[in-house]
């Protein structure tokens, strides 16, 4: 089980105050070999930034929006906290079946 976390700020219209809102996306993940060309294009290091193959727990989650994992989200993997740098979903109908997620410290 893996959990990605996103914290966004929402503004209360009545008071004007910003309030943090936490969103979580859960799923199952395994570490896989990253794509060297993708890492090079993003200026990332293949040897220190894992690629996770993630299947979301909830279906359907739209791939092109904030329902699924986005760059900037955080995740704990092997006891360390990482930040999502890239997401490459497989979503033939626009709904995520599985995704390659590149994370870095």
N, C-alpha and C positions, 0 to 999 in steps of 0.2 A: 504494500500500500504506500502511496506517495501523495503528498498534499502540496499544491502550489498555493501561495498566498499573495494577494494583491491588496494594497492599502490605497484607497483614493480619498479625496476630500470632497465633502458635499457641503453646500452652504445652506444654512437655515434661512429661509426667506424672511421670517418674522424678526430674527435677531441679527442676521448678517454674519453669524459666527460659523466658522468652518468646523466640521466634525469628521473625524476619520471613520471610514467605512471599510471593513475587512471582508474580502471575498475569498473563498477557497474553492479550488478545483481539485478533486481527488481522482485517483486512478491507480493503475498498476504500471510498473516500469522495470526495465532491465537496461543495463548499460550496453551500448553497442559501439562499434567502430565508427568514428566520425568520417565525413567525406572531406578529404584533403582540399579539394578545390573550393568547397563551401567555406571552410575555415580560412583559407588564404584570402578569399573575397571579402570576408568579414574582418580580417586582420586579427584572427584568433589563433591560439596555439593548440594544436591537436593533442599534444602530450599532457597538458594540464587542465584542459577544459572538456569534461565528459559530454558525450551525446547519450541521451536517454531515449529509449523507444517507449512511448507512453500511450496507453489505452485509457480513455476516460471512463470513470465509473458510470457517469450519467450519459445516456444517449437520448435524444440528439443534442449535441452542442454545435452551434454554428462555428465554422472555421474562420470566417472573416468578420469578426466582431469581438466583443469583450466577454463572450460566453466561455471561450476556451483560454488556454494559457497564452500570455503575451510577453514580449520582451519587457524586462523590468520586474516581473513577478519573481518571488523568491521561493526556494525549495530546500529542504534538508535532504542531503544524500550522503551516505556513508559517514554520518555523524557530523557533517559540516554543512554550513549554509552557503548556497549558491544563488546567483542571479541569472535569470533566463536571458540569453543573448540572441537566440534565434529559434524560430518555430517553423517547422516544415510539415504541415498536416497532410494526411491522405484523407480526402473528403470528396469522393466522386459526386455526391449529391449536395455538397456544401456542408455536410455534417461530418464531424471528425470521427473516423474509425480508429485511427492510430496516428501518432505524430513523432517525428524526430525532433527532440528539444535539446539545444546546445546550451549548457550552463557554464558559468565561470564564477570564480571568487571575486 
